[in-house]
Amino acid sequence: MRRNPSPSSSDTGEKMLKGLIKNLRVKHWPAYFGMGLLGFFSLQNLPKFLVPLSTYLGFSFAVNNVCDVENDEGSKKNPMITGELSMKVAILECIFLFLLGMLSCYFWFPKAFPVYSLLMFLSFVYSARPIRLKTRPILDLLSHAFFFGALIVLFGNLCADREPNFYFLLAVATCSMAFELRNHLEDYEEDERAGVRTSTVFLGKENSKKLLYIFFASHLIILFLLNPLTLTPYLLLFFPLKTFTERFDYSTTVAYLLAVSMG
């Protein structure tokens, strides 16, 4: 009887490497990576700044994957579900990212260390049990506004020694809640079947849509208070280019760039 050849160590190593990279979910970084860059908005020490910023984002998404194994059954997005990565290795990756991020921030940007520590803590308790803020209605939105919103910008401000702008931080926080609620709406049926109690499941689909419009409207009002010129990119919403969601994302990106460049 012919036996199937066992996988070589190089094949196993390559599979694990792919799993480690997949666990970081880099394709979900752009918006949050951009928030950090907008807060930093400087070329001086930029390579150093990218280390704690990247490790923070990697840590956040990796922890989310580790803590969502039970809910991600059948999902191809989670490398622990697909067998590309063991739970033990995934946890070690999280620990490595946490230590690298904390140490790089402590030695290179000590002034920002308290905010960075808070970022790490909030992103951890958002996914990890027993607190798991992502399953606690309203708290899931509020925490997201901070650890994947205003605090990332504030972290960039402190690293670059720039004065934070309250209205800009508030605009980012409001936009972060809107994007989180939008993600919840997209996952509504899946979350409801799995018994995951997000704000959208708690409020219901129609009420969540109304709240989403309130968040978007508040976001635009805050930008107007920051500087009326920041609203000009939203003229793109009236052009039939791609979907409304994509047009809103593009408009918001340009609006934020205008807000930062105008001081």
C-alpha positions as CSV (number, residue, x, y, z in Angstrom):
1,M,0.0,0.0,0.0
2,R,1.4,3.3,-1.0
3,R,1.6,6.0,1.6
4,N,1.0,9.7,0.9
5,P,4.3,11.7,1.4
6,S,4.3,13.7,4.6
7,P,4.7,17.4,4.2
8,S,8.3,18.7,4.4
9,S,9.4,21.1,7.1
10,S,9.8,23.8,4.5
11,D,6.1,23.3,3.4
12,T,5.0,23.4,7.0
13,G,7.1,26.6,7.6
14,E,5.7,28.3,4.5
15,K,2.1,27.4,5.6
16,M,2.7,28.8,9.0
17,L,4.2,32.0,7.6
18,K,1.2,32.5,5.4
19,G,-1.0,31.9,8.4
20,L,0.9,34.5,10.5
21,I,0.5,37.1,7.8
22,K,-3.1,36.3,7.2
23,N,-3.8,36.6,10.9
24,L,-2.7,40.3,10.8
25,R,-5.5,41.1,8.3
26,V,-3.4,43.8,6.7
27,K,-6.1,44.5,4.1
28,H,-8.3,45.9,6.9
29,W,-5.6,48.4,8.0
30,P,-5.9,51.3,5.5
31,A,-8.5,53.5,7.3
32,Y,-6.9,53.1,10.7
33,F,-3.4,53.3,9.3
34,G,-4.4,56.6,7.6
35,M,-5.8,57.9,11.0
36,G,-2.4,57.4,12.5
37,L,-0.6,59.1,9.6
38,L,-3.0,62.1,9.7
39,G,-2.3,62.5,13.4
40,F,1.5,62.3,12.9
41,F,1.6,64.2,9.6
42,S,5.3,64.5,9.5
43,L,8.3,62.9,7.7
44,Q,10.6,63.2,10.7
45,N,10.8,59.9,12.6
46,L,8.2,58.4,10.3
47,P,9.9,55.0,10.0
48,K,10.0,54.8,13.8
49,F,6.4,55.8,14.1
50,L,5.3,53.1,11.7
51,V,6.6,50.4,14.0
52,P,4.3,50.9,17.0
53,L,1.4,51.9,14.6
54,S,1.7,48.7,12.6
55,T,2.2,46.4,15.5
56,Y,-0.9,47.9,17.2
57,L,-3.1,47.3,14.2
58,G,-1.6,43.8,13.8
59,F,-2.2,43.0,17.5
60,S,-5.8,44.3,17.4
61,F,-6.8,42.1,14.4
62,A,-4.8,39.1,15.5
63,V,-6.4,39.1,19.0
64,N,-9.8,39.5,17.3
65,N,-9.1,36.3,15.3
66,V,-8.0,34.4,18.3
67,C,-11.1,35.4,20.3
68,D,-13.5,34.8,17.5
69,V,-12.7,31.2,16.7
70,E,-16.0,30.0,18.1
71,N,-18.0,32.5,16.1
72,D,-16.0,32.2,12.9
73,E,-16.8,28.5,12.3
74,G,-16.8,27.9,8.5
75,S,-15.1,31.2,7.8
76,K,-12.2,31.3,5.4
77,K,-10.9,34.6,6.8
78,N,-9.6,33.1,10.1
79,P,-6.4,31.1,9.7
80,M,-7.1,29.1,12.8
81,I,-10.4,27.9,11.3
82,T,-8.7,27.0,7.9
83,G,-5.9,25.1,9.7
84,E,-3.2,27.5,8.5
85,L,-2.3,28.4,12.0
86,S,-2.5,26.8,15.4
87,M,-4.0,28.6,18.4
88,K,-0.7,28.4,20.3
89,V,1.2,30.1,17.5
90,A,-1.5,32.7,17.0
91,I,-1.3,33.6,20.7
92,L,2.5,33.8,20.6
93,E,2.2,36.1,17.6
94,C,-0.2,38.4,19.7
95,I,2.3,38.4,22.6
96,F,5.2,39.3,20.2
97,L,3.3,42.1,18.6
98,F,2.2,43.5,22.0
99,L,5.8,43.5,23.4
100,L,7.3,45.0,20.2
101,G,4.7,47.7,20.1
102,M,5.0,48.6,23.8
103,L,8.8,48.6,23.8
104,S,9.1,50.6,20.6
105,C,6.7,53.2,21.8
106,Y,8.3,53.4,25.3
107,F,11.8,54.0,23.9
108,W,11.0,56.1,20.9
109,F,7.9,58.0,21.9
110,P,7.7,58.1,25.7
111,K,5.3,61.0,25.7
112,A,2.7,58.9,23.8
113,F,3.2,55.8,25.9
114,P,0.1,56.3,28.2
115,V,-2.2,56.7,25.2
116,Y,-0.6,53.8,23.4
117,S,-1.1,51.6,26.5
118,L,-4.7,52.6,26.5
119,L,-5.1,51.7,22.8
120,M,-3.6,48.3,23.5
121,F,-5.9,47.7,26.5
122,L,-9.1,48.8,24.7
123,S,-8.4,46.8,21.6
124,F,-7.8,43.7,23.8
125,V,-10.9,44.0,25.9
126,Y,-13.0,44.7,22.8
127,S,-12.4,41.1,21.7
128,A,-11.3,39.2,24.7
129,R,-13.5,37.5,27.3
130,P,-14.9,38.1,29.9
131,I,-15.3,41.8,29.0
132,R,-15.6,41.4,25.2
133,L,-16.9,44.9,24.5
134,K,-17.9,43.9,20.9
135,T,-20.8,42.0,22.3
136,R,-22.0,44.7,24.6
137,P,-24.5,47.1,22.8
138,I,-23.5,50.8,22.7
139,L,-20.2,50.0,24.4
140,D,-19.1,48.4,21.2
141,L,-19.6,51.6,19.3
142,L,-18.1,53.9,22.0
143,S,-15.0,51.8,22.5
144,H,-14.5,51.6,18.7
145,A,-14.7,55.4,18.6
146,F,-11.6,55.5,20.8
147,F,-9.4,52.6,20.0
148,F,-10.1,52.6,16.3
149,G,-10.7,56.3,16.0
150,A,-9.8,59.4,18.1
151,L,-7.0,57.7,20.1
152,I,-5.1,56.6,17.0
153,V,-5.0,60.3,15.8
154,L,-4.1,61.5,19.3
155,F,-1.3,58.9,19.4
156,G,0.0,60.3,16.2
157,N,-0.2,63.9,17.5
158,L,1.8,63.1,20.6
159,C,4.4,61.2,18.7
160,A,5.0,64.2,16.4
161,D,4.6,66.6,19.3
162,R,1.6,68.3,17.5
163,E,-1.2,70.1,19.3
164,P,-4.4,67.9,19.1
165,N,-7.5,69.5,17.6
166,F,-10.7,68.7,19.6
167,Y,-13.0,69.0,16.7
168,F,-10.9,66.8,14.5
169,L,-10.7,64.1,17.1
170,L,-14.5,64.3,17.6
171,A,-15.0,64.1,13.8
172,V,-12.8,61.0,13.7
173,A,-14.6,59.4,16.7
174,T,-18.1,60.0,15.1
175,C,-16.9,58.6,11.8
176,S,-15.4,55.5,13.5
177,M,-18.8,54.8,15.2
178,A,-20.5,55.2,11.8
179,F,-18.2,52.8,10.1
180,E,-18.5,50.2,13.0
181,L,-22.3,50.5,12.8
182,R,-22.1,50.0,9.0
183,N,-20.1,46.9,9.5
184,H,-22.6,45.6,12.0
185,L,-25.4,46.2,9.5
186,E,-23.5,44.2,6.9
187,D,-23.1,41.3,9.4
188,Y,-26.6,41.6,10.9
189,E,-28.1,38.3,9.8
190,E,-24.9,36.4,10.6
191,D,-24.6,38.0,14.1
192,E,-28.2,37.4,14.8
193,R,-28.0,33.7,13.9
194,A,-24.8,33.3,16.0
195,G,-26.3,35.0,19.0
196,V,-23.7,37.8,18.9
197,R,-25.4,40.8,20.7
198,T,-24.0,43.8,18.8
199,S,-25.6,47.3,18.9
200,T,-27.3,46.5,15.6
201,V,-28.9,43.3,16.9
202,F,-29.9,45.1,20.1
203,L,-31.5,48.1,18.3
204,G,-32.8,46.3,15.3
205,K,-32.0,46.9,11.6
206,E,-34.2,49.9,11.0
207,N,-33.2,51.7,14.1
208,S,-29.6,51.0,13.4
209,K,-30.0,52.6,9.9
210,K,-31.5,55.7,11.5
211,L,-28.6,55.9,14.0
212,L,-26.1,55.5,11.2
213,Y,-27.6,58.6,9.4
214,I,-27.4,60.5,12.6
215,F,-23.7,59.6,13.0
216,F,-23.0,60.7,9.4
217,A,-24.9,64.0,9.8
218,S,-23.1,64.7,13.1
219,H,-19.8,63.9,11.4
220,L,-20.5,66.5,8.7
221,I,-21.6,69.2,11.2
222,I,-18.4,68.7,13.2
223,L,-16.3,69.0,10.1
224,F,-18.2,72.3,9.2
225,L,-17.3,73.6,12.7
226,L,-13.7,72.6,12.1
227,N,-13.5,74.4,8.8
228,P,-16.4,74.8,6.2
229,L,-14.0,74.1,3.4
230,T,-13.6,70.5,4.6
231,L,-17.1,69.8,3.3
232,T,-16.2,70.4,-0.3
233,P,-15.0,66.9,-1.0
234,Y,-18.5,65.6,-0.2
235,L,-19.6,67.1,-3.5
236,L,-18.3,63.8,-4.8
237,L,-21.4,62.1,-3.3
238,F,-23.5,63.6,-6.0
239,F,-21.4,62.1,-8.8
240,P,-22.4,58.6,-10.1
241,L,-19.0,57.1,-9.4
242,K,-19.1,53.6,-7.9
243,T,-21.3,53.0,-4.8
244,F,-22.5,55.7,-2.3
245,T,-20.4,53.9,0.4
246,E,-17.2,54.1,-1.6
247,R,-17.9,57.8,-2.5
248,F,-18.4,58.6,1.1
249,D,-15.1,56.9,2.1
250,Y,-13.2,58.8,-0.6
251,S,-14.8,62.1,0.4
252,T,-14.0,61.6,4.0
253,T,-10.3,60.8,3.2
254,V,-9.9,64.0,1.2
255,A,-11.8,66.0,3.9
256,Y,-9.5,64.8,6.6
257,L,-6.4,65.7,4.5
258,L,-7.8,69.2,4.0
259,A,-8.5,69.5,7.7
260,V,-5.0,68.5,8.7
261,S,-3.3,70.6,6.0
262,M,-5.2,73.7,7.0
263,G,-4.1,73.3,10.6
